[in-house]
Amino acid sequence: MGVDLESISEASSGAIGSLLSTTILYPLDTCKTKYQAEVQTHGQRKYRNLSDVLWEAVSTGQVLSLYQGLGTKNLQSFIAQFVYFYGYSYFKRLYLENSGSKSIGTKVNLILAAGAGACTAIVTQPLDTASSRMQTSAFGKSKGLWKTLTEGTLSDAFDGLGILLLLTSNPAIQQKLKKADHDSSPVVLSAFTAFFLGAISKSIATFLTYPAIRCKVMIQAADPEDDDDDDKTKRAQSKSRKTVSGVVSAIWRREGILGFFKGLDAQITKTVLSSALLLMIKEKITAITWVLILAIRRSLLLRNGRLKNV
């Protein structure tokens, strides 16, 4: 089986779009992640709303720290989107070729999307964990990627993998809510249409899966800083929260049922904008990417032909 150029085109445009949208929205993502990771203690909390995180960075002169972990996040986002779009596009084409069908039903579409999402989660989990720890570290105290990945065990790098696999239903739900794909050649959607479809589908998917999203963030969050006499107590509590049951118990005891939806508005704002920007950028550059790939292919074929004639 030859190289699937259409899948590569879809994957490349999706990855580039993800890189741009992640960079644009990263300060919002950092504020959102730090806000989600905090659990109320003794009726008090450091961040009462999302703007408190931003104000902390501004008041302490650590505005640039809103970008801590950006390189890791971009690497994770680029790889994740490439693997997801390539996997989904490739699985879809493989199914159509083997089944002889001209279209994909809803159930099969969900299975393909979930399968692509699962592959993505496994491949990028260590980077996802590292970026979450960098974002939730105290402003100005974030560690580098290598140190973040190697300061714990190998299993620590895969913290939250179970929940992340569960969250593969998020893109599956989003795919279900979008219009069916066009049959043959890719059609470039208008910017407004891409934005609207991405916003609606992603907001619904995010709402349905949000409790799992917050649990994942808390599991992957950086440990408390060692700067007071309660270091051992804080670290012990942190260790107990690195499991799904520990996180669920902590949220239930300290914040109640509404705690599972803390930061939902921030999550929807960020993910809707990110998904919409991704779709908008992807649709605009898909045609360009396809032309470039065909040009490269033709160049390679011409070069091989010349070598054979020599």
Backbone as CSV, one residue per row, in Angstrom:
resi,resn,N_x,N_y,N_z,CA_x,CA_y,CA_z,C_x,C_y,C_z
1,MET,0.855,-1.196,0.000,0.000,0.000,0.000,0.887,1.240,0.000
2,GLY,0.658,2.150,-0.946,1.483,3.344,-1.066,1.190,4.366,0.016
3,VAL,1.930,5.441,-0.064,1.740,6.518,0.901,0.395,7.207,0.662
4,ASP,-0.364,7.395,1.713,-1.681,8.028,1.618,-1.506,9.544,1.650
5,LEU,-1.413,10.151,0.465,-1.131,11.581,0.382,-2.271,12.427,0.927
6,GLU,-3.498,11.976,0.725,-4.626,12.760,1.233,-4.621,12.784,2.761
7,SER,-4.275,11.632,3.374,-4.199,11.585,4.835,-3.073,12.477,5.344
8,ILE,-1.945,12.478,4.632,-0.826,13.331,5.025,-1.217,14.798,4.908
9,SER,-1.960,15.141,3.858,-2.407,16.518,3.680,-3.331,16.938,4.824
10,GLU,-4.274,16.069,5.175,-5.188,16.364,6.273,-4.420,16.509,7.586
11,ALA,-3.474,15.590,7.814,-2.707,15.608,9.054,-1.833,16.857,9.167
12,SER,-1.176,17.219,8.062,-0.284,18.374,8.070,-1.043,19.671,8.317
13,SER,-2.159,19.847,7.618,-2.944,21.070,7.791,-3.539,21.140,9.188
14,GLY,-3.959,19.988,9.735,-4.489,19.968,11.094,-3.425,20.297,12.121
15,ALA,-2.219,19.762,11.920,-1.129,20.013,12.859,-0.686,21.473,12.830
16,ILE,-0.586,22.050,11.639,-0.191,23.459,11.518,-1.253,24.362,12.139
17,GLY,-2.513,24.045,11.880,-3.601,24.819,12.474,-3.586,24.746,13.988
18,SER,-3.302,23.564,14.517,-3.233,23.385,15.965,-2.085,24.193,16.572
19,LEU,-0.952,24.207,15.886,0.209,24.963,16.358,-0.117,26.443,16.489
20,LEU,-0.777,26.995,15.488,-1.118,28.415,15.500,-2.170,28.737,16.554
21,SER,-3.227,27.929,16.637,-4.290,28.199,17.603,-3.793,28.035,19.038
22,THR,-2.922,27.059,19.272,-2.371,26.854,20.612,-1.542,28.054,21.054
23,THR,-0.703,28.573,20.159,0.147,29.722,20.483,-0.689,30.964,20.781
24,ILE,-1.707,31.197,19.966,-2.547,32.383,20.133,-3.285,32.375,21.473
25,LEU,-3.772,31.208,21.876,-4.624,31.110,23.067,-3.881,30.610,24.308
26,TYR,-2.551,30.511,24.246,-1.826,29.878,25.349,-1.959,30.587,26.700
27,PRO,-1.886,31.928,26.768,-2.076,32.575,28.080,-3.422,32.228,28.715
28,LEU,-4.471,32.186,27.917,-5.783,31.787,28.419,-5.754,30.346,28.896
29,ASP,-5.045,29.479,28.168,-4.950,28.067,28.543,-4.220,27.905,29.866
30,THR,-3.163,28.693,30.087,-2.418,28.630,31.348,-3.292,29.058,32.522
31,CYS,-3.997,30.167,32.367,-4.899,30.634,33.427,-5.978,29.600,33.717
32,LYS,-6.528,29.033,32.667,-7.582,28.035,32.814,-7.085,26.794,33.542
33,THR,-5.885,26.330,33.188,-5.335,25.116,33.793,-5.012,25.317,35.267
34,LYS,-4.393,26.460,35.612,-4.076,26.729,37.018,-5.357,26.858,37.848
35,TYR,-6.374,27.455,37.275,-7.658,27.616,37.967,-8.325,26.261,38.198
36,GLN,-8.274,25.383,37.205,-8.874,24.059,37.332,-8.145,23.195,38.344
37,ALA,-6.825,23.346,38.430,-6.022,22.459,39.265,-6.181,22.730,40.755
38,GLU,-6.639,23.909,41.113,-6.758,24.266,42.530,-8.004,23.632,43.155
39,VAL,-7.815,23.079,44.353,-8.932,22.521,45.115,-9.114,23.349,46.378
40,GLN,-10.337,23.715,46.661,-10.638,24.534,47.840,-10.222,23.821,49.116
41,THR,-9.523,24.522,50.003,-9.059,23.957,51.272,-9.547,24.814,52.426
42,HIS,-10.220,24.169,53.418,-10.740,24.863,54.605,-11.604,26.066,54.214
43,GLY,-12.380,25.902,53.174,-13.292,26.963,52.764,-12.618,28.129,52.078
44,GLN,-11.315,28.028,51.802,-10.598,29.127,51.167,-9.969,28.656,49.859
45,ARG,-9.825,29.582,48.969,-9.183,29.267,47.704,-8.350,30.462,47.258
46,LYS,-7.279,30.164,46.525,-6.387,31.213,46.055,-7.007,31.965,44.881
47,TYR,-7.652,31.226,43.993,-8.268,31.819,42.810,-9.786,31.692,42.890
48,ARG,-10.472,32.812,42.999,-11.922,32.781,43.055,-12.541,32.822,41.655
49,ASN,-11.783,33.298,40.698,-12.226,33.264,39.308,-10.998,33.291,38.408
50,LEU,-11.235,33.173,37.129,-10.133,33.067,36.174,-9.263,34.315,36.152
51,SER,-9.865,35.469,36.338,-9.107,36.718,36.274,-8.090,36.832,37.406
52,ASP,-8.309,36.109,38.518,-7.352,36.136,39.632,-6.008,35.563,39.215
53,VAL,-6.032,34.563,38.354,-4.778,33.967,37.881,-4.014,34.982,37.033
54,LEU,-4.725,35.646,36.158,-4.097,36.665,35.319,-3.540,37.804,36.169
55,TRP,-4.297,38.238,37.176,-3.863,39.335,38.039,-2.613,38.953,38.836
56,GLU,-2.521,37.685,39.239,-1.337,37.229,39.961,-0.094,37.372,39.086
57,ALA,-0.218,36.985,37.824,0.918,37.093,36.916,1.310,38.544,36.695
58,VAL,0.316,39.423,36.556,0.589,40.840,36.321,1.181,41.500,37.560
59,SER,0.581,41.265,38.721,1.004,41.925,39.963,2.384,41.488,40.426
60,THR,2.802,40.274,40.079,4.112,39.776,40.484,5.173,39.966,39.401
61,GLY,4.792,40.637,38.307,5.741,40.875,37.223,6.134,39.617,36.481
62,GLN,5.235,38.642,36.445,5.522,37.360,35.794,4.594,37.113,34.601
63,VAL,4.331,38.178,33.854,3.420,38.043,32.710,3.936,37.025,31.708
64,LEU,5.243,37.022,31.471,5.814,36.077,30.516,5.648,34.638,30.980
65,SER,5.439,34.446,32.292,5.241,33.091,32.808,3.920,32.494,32.348
66,LEU,3.039,33.332,31.811,1.802,32.805,31.231,2.115,31.927,30.020
67,TYR,3.358,32.039,29.528,3.781,31.227,28.390,4.671,30.059,28.818
68,GLN,4.783,29.798,30.124,5.646,28.707,30.556,5.083,27.371,30.061
69,GLY,5.966,26.605,29.415,5.559,25.324,28.855,5.010,25.414,27.440
70,LEU,5.098,26.605,26.820,4.537,26.782,25.475,5.201,25.857,24.461
71,GLY,6.526,25.725,24.539,7.227,24.855,23.598,6.746,23.412,23.698
72,THR,6.615,22.936,24.935,6.139,21.562,25.142,4.702,21.391,24.671
73,LYS,3.882,22.394,24.968,2.476,22.333,24.545,2.360,22.343,23.031
74,ASN,3.179,23.159,22.378,3.139,23.198,20.923,3.600,21.874,20.316
75,LEU,4.644,21.299,20.900,5.128,20.008,20.415,4.061,18.938,20.586
76,GLN,3.446,18.923,21.774,2.381,17.955,22.050,1.185,18.176,21.142
77,SER,0.808,19.434,20.964,-0.343,19.761,20.140,-0.102,19.407,18.678
78,PHE,1.097,19.709,18.182,1.428,19.419,16.785,1.390,17.921,16.523
79,ILE,2.054,17.153,17.394,2.088,15.699,17.222,0.692,15.101,17.378
80,ALA,-0.048,15.588,18.385,-1.387,15.057,18.652,-2.313,15.268,17.462
81,GLN,-2.313,16.482,16.913,-3.208,16.771,15.806,-2.787,16.030,14.542
82,PHE,-1.472,15.892,14.334,-1.009,15.152,13.164,-1.432,13.700,13.259
83,VAL,-1.188,13.081,14.422,-1.556,11.676,14.612,-3.063,11.496,14.500
84,TYR,-3.832,12.424,15.108,-5.289,12.288,15.083,-5.842,12.442,13.668
85,PHE,-5.471,13.519,12.984,-6.010,13.745,11.646,-5.539,12.685,10.657
86,TYR,-4.281,12.260,10.791,-3.797,11.207,9.903,-4.514,9.897,10.205
87,GLY,-4.625,9.562,11.497,-5.288,8.314,11.882,-6.736,8.285,11.441
88,TYR,-7.461,9.374,11.690,-8.879,9.418,11.333,-9.063,9.351,9.821
89,SER,-8.287,10.150,9.093,-8.400,10.157,7.636,-8.000,8.807,7.047
90,TYR,-6.936,8.224,7.591,-6.448,6.938,7.077,-7.449,5.819,7.371
91,PHE,-7.958,5.758,8.611,-8.936,4.735,8.973,-10.206,4.871,8.128
92,LYS,-10.600,6.103,7.855,-11.801,6.347,7.060,-11.629,5.834,5.630
93,ARG,-10.500,6.167,5.025,-10.245,5.715,3.656,-10.114,4.201,3.607
94,LEU,-9.485,3.611,4.607,-9.316,2.163,4.661,-10.662,1.463,4.772
95,TYR,-11.537,2.022,5.585,-12.870,1.439,5.752,-13.669,1.513,4.446
96,LEU,-13.623,2.662,3.794,-14.376,2.830,2.549,-13.870,1.895,1.454
97,GLU,-12.546,1.721,1.406,-11.980,0.841,0.385,-12.344,-0.617,0.628
98,ASN,-12.291,-1.044,1.893,-12.550,-2.442,2.210,-14.033,-2.793,2.237
99,SER,-14.866,-1.826,2.608,-16.299,-2.104,2.702,-17.036,-1.867,1.382
100,GLY,-16.448,-1.062,0.516,-17.102,-0.753,-0.739,-18.194,0.292,-0.601
101,SER,-18.344,0.845,0.592,-19.362,1.866,0.832,-18.900,3.210,0.279
102,LYS,-19.873,4.068,0.008,-19.555,5.407,-0.473,-19.626,6.448,0.633
103,SER,-20.159,6.059,1.778,-20.261,6.979,2.912,-20.092,6.206,4.198
104,ILE,-19.886,6.931,5.285,-19.665,6.324,6.597,-20.843,6.644,7.502
105,GLY,-21.389,5.618,8.142,-22.498,5.812,9.062,-22.047,6.440,10.363
106,THR,-23.010,6.848,11.175,-22.698,7.534,12.432,-21.898,6.655,13.381
107,LYS,-22.311,5.390,13.535,-21.626,4.501,14.475,-20.189,4.257,14.062
108,VAL,-19.979,3.970,12.789,-18.616,3.736,12.290,-17.778,4.992,12.427
109,ASN,-18.375,6.140,12.161,-17.664,7.403,12.281,-17.172,7.636,13.704
110,LEU,-18.024,7.318,14.680,-17.645,7.472,16.081,-16.515,6.517,16.456
111,ILE,-16.588,5.300,15.940,-15.545,4.319,16.236,-14.208,4.761,15.651
112,LEU,-14.233,5.246,14.421,-13.003,5.713,13.780,-12.404,6.907,14.522
113,ALA,-13.266,7.846,14.922,-12.794,9.025,15.649,-12.215,8.629,17.007
114,ALA,-12.890,7.702,17.691,-12.400,7.250,18.996,-11.088,6.492,18.858
115,GLY,-10.969,5.688,17.807,-9.726,4.952,17.576,-8.561,5.894,17.311
116,ALA,-8.802,6.916,16.484,-7.751,7.900,16.211,-7.391,8.660,17.478
117,GLY,-8.402,8.961,18.297,-8.159,9.668,19.547,-7.359,8.844,20.540
118,ALA,-7.633,7.530,20.588,-6.907,6.645,21.495,-5.436,6.553,21.101
119,CYS,-5.168,6.426,19.803,-3.780,6.392,19.324,-3.054,7.683,19.694
120,THR,-3.742,8.791,19.535,-3.172,10.095,19.857,-2.849,10.211,21.335
121,ALA,-3.768,9.762,22.185,-3.590,9.860,23.637,-2.366,9.081,24.095
122,ILE,-2.192,7.881,23.583,-1.068,7.040,23.999,0.263,7.640,23.560
123,VAL,0.313,8.141,22.328,1.564,8.673,21.782,1.998,9.958,22.486
124,THR,1.042,10.821,22.820,1.385,12.160,23.328,1.198,12.332,24.830
125,GLN,0.823,11.268,25.548,0.541,11.407,26.979,1.681,12.011,27.800
126,PRO,2.935,11.567,27.638,4.022,12.169,28.431,4.151,13.677,28.210
127,LEU,3.997,14.126,26.977,4.078,15.560,26.686,2.897,16.305,27.280
128,ASP,1.730,15.692,27.259,0.538,16.311,27.834,0.703,16.485,29.340
129,THR,1.241,15.457,30.000,1.493,15.530,31.440,2.519,16.607,31.762
130,ALA,3.602,16.640,30.987,4.661,17.623,31.223,4.145,19.049,31.052
131,SER,3.366,19.296,30.020,2.859,20.646,29.792,1.901,21.077,30.896
132,SER,1.098,20.154,31.397,0.188,20.476,32.506,0.966,20.823,33.772
133,ARG,2.035,20.094,34.041,2.858,20.383,35.223,3.558,21.727,35.094
134,MET,4.012,22.048,33.893,4.659,23.341,33.674,3.672,24.483,33.878
135,GLN,2.470,24.326,33.361,1.468,25.381,33.481,1.008,25.587,34.911
136,THR,0.934,24.529,35.699,0.434,24.633,37.067,1.541,24.887,38.085
137,SER,2.788,24.959,37.634,3.876,25.344,38.526,3.728,26.809,38.904
138,ALA,4.326,27.200,40.034,4.292,28.603,40.436,4.910,29.455,39.334
139,PHE,4.368,30.644,39.123,4.873,31.516,38.073,6.366,31.781,38.273
140,GLY,7.125,31.570,37.212,8.563,31.798,37.271,9.362,30.610,37.768
141,LYS,8.706,29.503,38.133,9.409,28.347,38.684,9.199,27.083,37.865
142,SER,8.747,27.241,36.645,8.525,26.085,35.773,9.861,25.473,35.356
143,LYS,9.911,24.147,35.319,11.119,23.426,34.940,11.081,23.108,33.447
144,GLY,12.234,22.727,32.900,12.306,22.372,31.494,11.638,21.041,31.218
145,LEU,11.481,20.733,29.947,10.782,19.507,29.553,11.483,18.260,30.063
146,TRP,12.792,18.172,29.841,13.519,16.963,30.235,13.474,16.756,31.744
147,LYS,13.675,17.827,32.503,13.665,17.706,33.955,12.269,17.358,34.465
148,THR,11.257,17.919,33.824,9.885,17.629,34.220,9.545,16.167,33.978
149,LEU,10.008,15.623,32.856,9.709,14.236,32.518,10.504,13.237,33.345
150,THR,11.717,13.611,33.757,12.602,12.663,34.442,12.583,12.780,35.961
151,GLU,11.864,13.751,36.517,11.871,13.888,37.977,11.010,12.833,38.661
152,GLY,10.189,12.138,37.923,9.368,11.076,38.484,9.638,9.762,37.780
153,THR,8.780,8.776,38.015,8.915,7.478,37.358,8.269,7.518,35.985
154,LEU,8.458,6.436,35.240,7.863,6.349,33.915,6.342,6.376,34.006
155,SER,5.806,5.730,35.021,4.348,5.716,35.178,3.810,7.112,35.477
156,ASP,4.629,7.949,36.143,4.201,9.318,36.434,3.991,10.115,35.142
157,ALA,4.796,9.807,34.123,4.666,10.509,32.851,3.347,10.182,32.166
158,PHE,2.725,9.083,32.583,1.450,8.683,31.993,0.293,8.906,32.957
159,ASP,0.469,9.834,33.911,-0.622,10.183,34.823,-1.840,10.645,34.035
160,GLY,-2.970,10.096,34.372,-4.211,10.525,33.727,-4.481,9.873,32.393
161,LEU,-3.700,8.833,32.016,-3.895,8.204,30.712,-5.281,7.573,30.604
162,GLY,-5.729,6.940,31.695,-7.048,6.316,31.673,-8.146,7.318,31.366
163,ILE,-8.069,8.490,32.025,-9.070,9.528,31.786,-8.926,10.081,30.375
164,LEU,-7.682,10.224,29.926,-7.456,10.756,28.584,-8.044,9.824,27.524
165,LEU,-7.930,8.512,27.757,-8.537,7.561,26.827,-10.058,7.685,26.858
166,LEU,-10.591,7.930,28.057,-12.036,8.150,28.169,-12.452,9.400,27.397
167,LEU,-11.579,10.412,27.417,-11.886,11.675,26.758,-11.775,11.601,25.235
168,THR,-11.405,10.431,24.712,-11.427,10.281,23.253,-12.860,10.388,22.732
169,SER,-13.821,10.272,23.644,-15.223,10.458,23.240,-15.501,11.919,22.886
170,ASN,-14.641,12.824,23.359,-14.839,14.253,23.067,-14.742,14.544,21.571
171,PRO,-13.619,14.181,20.909,-13.589,14.407,19.466,-14.586,13.537,18.717
172,ALA,-14.914,12.366,19.279,-15.902,11.513,18.631,-17.262,12.196,18.619
173,ILE,-17.641,12.798,19.749,-18.901,13.532,19.829,-18.873,14.718,18.888
174,GLN,-17.718,15.397,18.854,-17.590,16.558,17.975,-17.742,16.155,16.511
175,GLN,-17.126,15.016,16.149,-17.242,14.549,14.775,-18.691,14.215,14.430
176,LYS,-19.412,13.659,15.395,-20.806,13.289,15.161,-21.662,14.527,14.917
177,LEU,-21.342,15.616,15.590,-22.152,16.813,15.480,-21.852,17.628,14.228
178,LYS,-20.719,17.374,13.621,-20.368,18.092,12.398,-21.101,17.500,11.196
179,LYS,-21.155,18.238,10.122,-21.773,17.719,8.908,-20.937,16.586,8.334
180,ALA,-21.585,15.714,7.594,-20.864,14.603,6.974,-19.811,15.137,6.021
181,ASP,-18.714,14.393,5.930,-17.628,14.831,5.046,-18.075,14.797,3.589
182,HIS,-17.461,15.649,2.775,-17.745,15.640,1.349,-17.087,14.418,0.721
183,ASP,-17.664,13.933,-0.374,-17.283,12.640,-0.923,-15.861,12.581,-1.457
184,SER,-15.541,13.305,-2.500,-14.258,13.120,-3.173,-13.224,14.139,-2.755
185,SER,-13.034,15.154,-3.587,-12.008,16.154,-3.303,-12.430,17.032,-2.141
186,PRO,-11.470,17.444,-1.277,-11.809,18.268,-0.131,-12.367,19.615,-0.556
187,VAL,-13.423,20.068,0.128,-14.051,21.357,-0.158,-13.686,22.336,0.931
188,VAL,-13.222,23.513,0.566,-12.817,24.515,1.531,-14.049,25.250,2.049
189,LEU,-14.293,25.141,3.348,-15.424,25.822,3.953,-15.101,27.298,4.143
190,SER,-16.141,28.113,4.243,-15.926,29.518,4.549,-15.439,29.634,5.987
191,ALA,-14.744,30.728,6.287,-14.215,30.914,7.636,-15.340,30.929,8.666
192,PHE,-16.441,31.593,8.338,-17.556,31.683,9.277,-18.179,30.312,9.537
193,THR,-18.359,29.525,8.472,-18.958,28.197,8.625,-18.072,27.295,9.474
194,ALA,-16.761,27.320,9.204,-15.835,26.498,9.974,-15.843,26.908,11.446
195,PHE,-15.871,28.213,11.694,-15.881,28.717,13.068,-17.166,28.293,13.781
196,PHE,-18.296,28.448,13.119,-19.591,28.127,13.723,-19.715,26.634,14.038
197,LEU,-19.358,25.784,13.073,-19.439,24.347,13.286,-18.513,23.900,14.416
198,GLY,-17.304,24.463,14.425,-16.359,24.098,15.481,-16.836,24.533,16.849
199,ALA,-17.406,25.734,16.953,-17.851,26.261,18.239,-19.008,25.448,18.815
200,ILE,-20.010,25.156,18.003,-21.179,24.425,18.481,-20.829,22.997,18.890
201,SER,-20.136,22.285,18.022,-19.828,20.882,18.308,-18.894,20.734,19.500
202,LYS,-17.903,21.609,19.580,-16.924,21.492,20.668,-17.519,21.882,22.016
203,SER,-18.404,22.872,22.048,-18.999,23.288,23.323,-19.859,22.177,23.916
204,ILE,-20.620,21.497,23.077,-21.455,20.396,23.559,-20.588,19.238,24.039
205,ALA,-19.567,18.893,23.257,-18.676,17.801,23.637,-17.945,18.114,24.941
206,THR,-17.529,19.365,25.104,-16.813,19.767,26.314,-17.706,19.686,27.552
207,PHE,-18.942,20.141,27.421,-19.882,20.081,28.541,-20.114,18.641,28.997
208,LEU,-20.270,17.730,28.056,-20.565,16.341,28.391,-19.389,15.633,29.059
209,THR,-18.183,16.061,28.751,-16.999,15.366,29.277,-16.232,16.175,30.320
210,TYR,-16.768,17.315,30.749,-15.981,18.219,31.590,-15.533,17.631,32.936
211,PRO,-16.393,16.912,33.686,-15.906,16.355,34.964,-14.629,15.538,34.795
212,ALA,-14.541,14.757,33.727,-13.332,13.975,33.468,-12.159,14.889,33.118
213,ILE,-12.444,15.980,32.415,-11.388,16.928,32.045,-10.761,17.541,33.291
214,ARG,-11.602,17.959,34.252,-11.049,18.573,35.459,-10.263,17.556,36.287
215,CYS,-10.747,16.335,36.358,-10.019,15.298,37.095,-8.647,15.055,36.480
216,LYS,-8.576,15.054,35.155,-7.295,14.845,34.476,-6.312,15.957,34.810
217,VAL,-6.778,17.193,34.788,-5.908,18.331,35.086,-5.363,18.232,36.506
218,MET,-6.221,17.865,37.458,-5.790,17.761,38.849,-4.779,16.642,39.045
219,ILE,-4.959,15.530,38.334,-4.015,14.421,38.436,-2.648,14.815,37.881
220,GLN,-2.641,15.583,36.804,-1.390,15.950,36.150,-0.749,17.204,36.728
221,ALA,-1.434,17.907,37.623,-0.932,19.180,38.144,0.388,19.009,38.884
222,ALA,1.200,20.074,38.879,2.478,20.066,39.583,2.247,19.939,41.073
223,ASP,3.201,19.326,41.771,3.114,19.202,43.221,3.298,20.566,43.872
224,PRO,2.790,20.764,45.102,2.962,22.035,45.806,4.432,22.386,45.975
225,GLU,4.727,23.680,45.935,6.112,24.134,46.123,6.574,23.883,47.549
226,ASP,7.853,23.517,47.676,8.419,23.241,48.997,8.914,24.529,49.638
227,ASP,7.979,25.351,50.135,8.393,26.648,50.653,7.819,26.954,52.035
228,ASP,7.308,25.947,52.768,6.827,26.191,54.114,6.975,24.939,54.955
229,ASP,6.461,24.988,56.208,6.632,23.887,57.144,5.680,22.734,56.889
230,ASP,4.749,22.892,55.979,3.771,21.846,55.719,4.108,21.064,54.457
231,ASP,5.414,21.035,54.090,5.821,20.369,52.856,5.388,18.912,52.814
232,LYS,5.668,18.172,53.885,5.370,16.741,53.896,3.872,16.496,53.802
233,THR,3.109,17.324,54.510,1.652,17.165,54.464,1.125,17.451,53.069
234,LYS,1.622,18.522,52.467,1.179,18.885,51.113,1.526,17.790,50.116
235,ARG,2.752,17.260,50.225,3.166,16.249,49.272,2.379,14.960,49.462
236,ALA,2.056,14.629,50.700,1.266,13.431,50.962,-0.128,13.572,50.379
237,GLN,-0.710,14.763,50.553,-2.034,15.002,49.992,-1.985,14.967,48.471
238,SER,-0.881,15.501,47.914,-0.745,15.521,46.470,-0.653,14.110,45.910
239,LYS,0.113,13.250,46.586,0.253,11.863,46.139,-1.084,11.150,46.150
240,SER,-1.885,11.416,47.200,-3.184,10.743,47.305,-4.151,11.209,46.219
241,ARG,-3.885,12.408,45.652,-4.773,12.931,44.632,-4.359,12.523,43.223
242,LYS,-3.280,11.744,43.094,-2.820,11.355,41.777,-3.542,10.120,41.249
243,THR,-4.682,9.815,41.810,-5.513,8.728,41.324,-6.912,9.278,41.044
244,VAL,-7.660,8.568,40.228,-9.007,9.023,39.903,-9.868,9.071,41.151
245,SER,-9.785,8.010,41.983,-10.597,7.971,43.199,-10.207,9.083,44.158
246,GLY,-8.892,9.370,44.246,-8.429,10.431,45.139,-8.922,11.798,44.693
247,VAL,-8.884,12.040,43.387,-9.341,13.320,42.847,-10.844,13.485,43.048
248,VAL,-11.595,12.445,42.723,-13.054,12.500,42.882,-13.425,12.746,44.332
249,SER,-12.734,12.063,45.252,-13.001,12.225,46.679,-12.690,13.645,47.144
250,ALA,-11.558,14.188,46.691,-11.161,15.539,47.094,-12.157,16.582,46.608
251,ILE,-12.598,16.456,45.379,-13.561,17.419,44.834,-14.894,17.310,45.572
252,TRP,-15.342,16.087,45.804,-16.639,15.871,46.449,-16.656,16.410,47.874
253,ARG,-15.587,16.139,48.635,-15.538,16.555,50.041,-15.383,18.060,50.199
254,ARG,-14.593,18.675,49.333,-14.250,20.080,49.528,-15.102,21.060,48.727
255,GLU,-15.669,20.600,47.619,-16.392,21.536,46.764,-17.800,21.078,46.399
256,GLY,-18.125,19.817,46.696,-19.455,19.322,46.377,-19.621,19.015,44.893
257,ILE,-20.863,18.743,44.505,-21.145,18.336,43.141,-20.773,19.411,42.125
258,LEU,-20.935,20.680,42.512,-20.604,21.766,41.576,-19.108,21.864,41.321
259,GLY,-18.318,21.282,42.226,-16.876,21.321,42.044,-16.421,20.592,40.791
260,PHE,-17.194,19.597,40.370,-16.827,18.861,39.164,-16.980,19.716,37.905
261,PHE,-17.646,20.867,38.056,-17.828,21.763,36.916,-17.124,23.099,37.128
262,LYS,-16.234,23.161,38.120,-15.473,24.383,38.347,-14.592,24.675,37.131
263,GLY,-14.697,25.878,36.611,-13.898,26.269,35.456,-14.498,25.858,34.128
264,LEU,-15.762,25.391,34.146,-16.400,24.965,32.905,-16.474,26.100,31.891
265,ASP,-16.822,27.303,32.374,-16.916,28.441,31.451,-15.567,28.749,30.811
266,ALA,-14.497,28.669,31.610,-13.157,28.922,31.069,-12.763,27.832,30.076
267,GLN,-13.106,26.587,30.397,-12.782,25.471,29.507,-13.513,25.611,28.172
268,ILE,-14.795,25.950,28.238,-15.563,26.099,27.006,-15.031,27.259,26.171
269,THR,-14.724,28.372,26.844,-14.183,29.526,26.122,-12.907,29.164,25.391
270,LYS,-12.010,28.496,26.111,-10.724,28.136,25.511,-10.869,27.084,24.423
271,THR,-11.594,26.014,24.714,-11.680,24.921,23.752,-12.508,25.285,22.528
272,VAL,-13.540,26.084,22.731,-14.349,26.509,21.587,-13.526,27.384,20.652
273,LEU,-12.827,28.357,21.222,-11.985,29.230,20.398,-10.868,28.433,19.723
274,SER,-10.267,27.513,20.484,-9.178,26.710,19.939,-9.662,25.825,18.805
275,SER,-10.777,25.126,19.038,-11.311,24.233,18.018,-11.769,25.008,16.781
276,ALA,-12.430,26.134,17.015,-12.922,26.935,15.892,-11.763,27.504,15.075
277,LEU,-10.739,28.021,15.769,-9.568,28.536,15.068,-8.869,27.423,14.299
278,LEU,-8.774,26.250,14.944,-8.131,25.112,14.295,-8.848,24.745,12.998
279,LEU,-10.166,24.623,13.070,-10.934,24.264,11.885,-10.834,25.345,10.804
280,MET,-10.912,26.596,11.234,-10.861,27.706,10.288,-9.516,27.742,9.565
281,ILE,-8.432,27.622,10.336,-7.095,27.650,9.747,-6.876,26.416,8.885
282,LYS,-7.307,25.259,9.404,-7.109,24.002,8.684,-7.816,24.021,7.329
283,GLU,-9.052,24.475,7.312,-9.793,24.495,6.058,-9.134,25.436,5.042
284,LYS,-8.540,26.521,5.539,-7.927,27.494,4.644,-6.600,27.008,4.066
285,ILE,-5.871,26.185,4.826,-4.553,25.774,4.343,-4.537,24.360,3.778
286,THR,-5.671,23.633,3.861,-5.707,22.270,3.328,-5.384,22.244,1.843
287,ALA,-6.012,23.151,1.087,-5.784,23.189,-0.359,-4.325,23.500,-0.670
288,ILE,-3.744,24.452,0.085,-2.341,24.817,-0.139,-1.430,23.639,0.177
289,THR,-1.709,22.963,1.294,-0.908,21.806,1.696,-0.970,20.711,0.635
290,TRP,-2.171,20.483,0.100,-2.365,19.452,-0.915,-1.546,19.769,-2.169
291,VAL,-1.551,21.029,-2.586,-0.786,21.441,-3.768,0.710,21.244,-3.528
292,LEU,1.182,21.602,-2.332,2.605,21.446,-2.016,3.023,19.983,-2.024
293,ILE,2.187,19.121,-1.457,2.508,17.699,-1.427,2.577,17.125,-2.831
294,LEU,1.614,17.505,-3.691,1.641,17.035,-5.074,2.871,17.550,-5.814
295,ALA,3.266,18.801,-5.522,4.453,19.371,-6.166,5.712,18.613,-5.742
296,ILE,5.796,18.297,-4.449,6.950,17.544,-3.949,6.994,16.150,-4.562
297,ARG,5.812,15.540,-4.666,5.744,14.203,-5.261,6.199,14.219,-6.721
298,ARG,5.733,15.224,-7.469,6.132,15.323,-8.872,7.630,15.552,-8.998
299,SER,8.171,16.391,-8.100,9.609,16.658,-8.128,10.417,15.391,-7.878
300,LEU,9.963,14.579,-6.915,10.663,13.330,-6.599,10.570,12.345,-7.761
301,LEU,9.404,12.287,-8.405,9.239,11.381,-9.537,10.137,11.782,-10.695
302,LEU,10.215,13.095,-10.969,11.085,13.579,-12.040,12.557,13.283,-11.744
303,ARG,12.935,13.453,-10.482,14.339,13.190,-10.094,14.661,11.719,-10.252
304,ASN,13.733,10.845,-9.815,13.966,9.406,-9.961,14.054,8.999,-11.428
305,GLY,13.215,9.655,-12.272,13.264,9.354,-13.706,14.575,9.735,-14.331
306,ARG,15.120,10.871,-13.909,16.407,11.329,-14.446,17.534,10.400,-14.015
307,LEU,17.461,9.929,-12.751,18.512,9.032,-12.261,18.516,7.711,-13.028
308,LYS,17.297,7.248,-13.391,17.210,5.986,-14.133,17.755,6.123,-15.548
309,ASN,17.638,7.319,-16.104,18.100,7.541,-17.477,19.596,7.786,-17.571
310,VAL,20.220,8.039,-16.406,21.664,8.305,-16.420,22.435,7.002,-16.632
